[in-house]
Amino acid sequence: MPVTDAPPPDRQVSYDRRALVVAHLDAHPDKTHSWSGRYEAVLREHHQRLLDGLQRLFGFSLDREGWPADAAALAMLFRGTVDSCLALRTPGSGFLEGGLIIGKLENAGQRGEHVLTALHRIHDLTEQSRQAHLDILATLVDLAFGAPAQRVVTSADLRAIGVDDTPPPFLSEYFDDY
């Protein structure tokens, strides 16, 4: 029997409009992952199920057709910001494990340290950019949808409509597929 660190089924997560935006990004067909195969399919299914449940509870959809007619310009900026956010990368994006690379750089003296410092700086700047993207996206949702975007829903609300928000098992449980 596999051992997991999965949270208990009675855990309670709260979802606000920012979490709705993250769910939208996670379920987006252009979202890239560092893996493929069965785990990718399980993860995509989980993200889509969560997004569908959240949109149902919030009472609106972030799909192109779900935006109010008077918010068409905001929807256009939302889509552009989603595309921009999904394009964020670092030189290590896509690596499942970087131990060999890190070890080589750590053993390369001052030049290796220079590369590691720059990699950390790029990572930090990319994360700052991601957070700014999320701020824009959440604010656009608030501007377009008003009061419904102010809702906060929970795991219990999702369970009440038949959606289990428990994350899928970790990638390590699928290593036999790789």
URWO-V560217 format. One record per residue. SS is DSSP state (@ for helix, = for strand, . for the rest). PHI is phi in radians with two decimals (999 if undefined). D_LAST is the distance of its C-alpha to the last C-alpha in whole Angstrom. Layout:
BEGIN
ss:phi:d_last
SS:PHI:D_LAST
SS:PHI:D_LAST
END
This chain:
BEGIN
ss:phi:d_last
.:999:19
.:-1.21:17
.:-1.70:19
.:-2.25:19
.:-1.81:21
.:-1.10:22
.:-1.19:25
.:-1.12:28
.:-1.14:28
.:-1.64:32
.:-1.13:31
.:-2.17:33
.:-1.91:32
=:-1.77:34
=:-2.17:33
.:-1.82:36
@:-1.15:36
@:-1.14:34
@:-1.14:31
@:-1.09:31
@:-1.11:31
@:-1.07:28
@:-1.08:26
@:-1.09:28
@:-1.13:26
@:-1.11:22
@:-1.56:23
.:-1.08:24
.:-1.09:22
.:-1.54:22
.:-1.16:20
.:-1.83:17
.:-2.19:14
.:-1.61:12
.:-2.42:9
.:-2.52:9
.:1.44:8
@:-1.10:10
@:-1.11:10
@:-1.01:12
@:-1.13:14
@:-1.10:15
@:-1.14:16
@:-1.07:18
@:-1.09:19
@:-1.06:20
@:-1.09:22
@:-1.19:24
@:-1.07:25
@:-1.11:26
@:-1.05:28
@:-1.02:30
@:-1.15:31
@:-1.11:32
@:-1.07:34
@:-1.09:36
@:-1.24:37
@:-1.29:38
.:1.55:40
.:-2.70:38
.:-2.01:35
.:-1.57:34
.:-1.12:33
@:-0.87:36
@:-1.35:38
@:-1.47:38
.:-1.44:40
.:-1.05:44
@:-1.01:46
@:-1.37:48
@:-2.02:45
@:-1.02:44
@:-1.16:44
@:-1.16:42
@:-1.11:39
@:-1.12:39
@:-1.14:39
@:-1.02:36
@:-1.06:34
@:-1.12:34
@:-1.23:33
@:-1.05:30
@:-1.04:29
@:-1.12:30
@:-1.11:28
@:-1.18:25
.:-1.47:26
.:-1.09:26
.:-2.59:24
.:-2.17:24
.:-1.02:23
.:-1.66:20
.:-1.02:19
.:1.65:15
.:-1.48:14
.:-1.33:12
.:-2.61:14
.:-1.98:17
@:-0.99:18
@:-1.11:19
@:-1.13:21
@:-1.05:23
@:-1.02:24
@:-1.06:25
@:-1.20:27
@:-1.13:28
.:-1.52:30
.:-1.67:31
@:1.26:34
@:-1.06:36
@:-1.15:34
@:-1.13:31
@:-1.10:32
@:-1.05:33
@:-1.12:30
@:-1.06:29
@:-1.09:32
@:-1.15:31
@:-1.07:28
@:-1.11:29
@:-1.11:32
@:-1.07:29
@:-1.03:27
@:-1.09:30
@:-1.16:32
@:-1.14:29
@:-1.17:29
@:-1.08:33
@:-1.13:32
@:-1.05:30
@:-1.12:32
@:-1.13:35
@:-1.03:33
@:-1.09:33
@:-1.06:36
@:-1.09:37
@:-1.06:35
@:-1.12:37
@:-1.22:40
@:-1.10:40
@:-1.09:39
@:-1.08:42
@:-1.09:44
@:-1.39:43
@:-1.90:43
@:1.07:45
@:-0.92:46
@:-1.04:43
@:-1.29:41
@:-1.47:42
.:-1.08:41
.:-2.23:39
=:-1.99:37
=:-2.22:35
@:-0.98:32
@:-1.11:35
@:-1.09:36
@:-1.11:33
@:-1.05:33
@:-1.13:36
.:-1.84:35
.:1.50:32
.:-1.93:29
.:-1.63:27
.:-1.63:26
.:-1.10:24
.:-1.05:21
.:-1.18:17
.:-0.98:16
.:-1.26:14
@:-0.91:10
@:-1.02:10
@:-1.30:11
@:-1.95:7
@:-1.02:5
@:-1.10:5
@:-1.39:4
.:-1.97:0
END
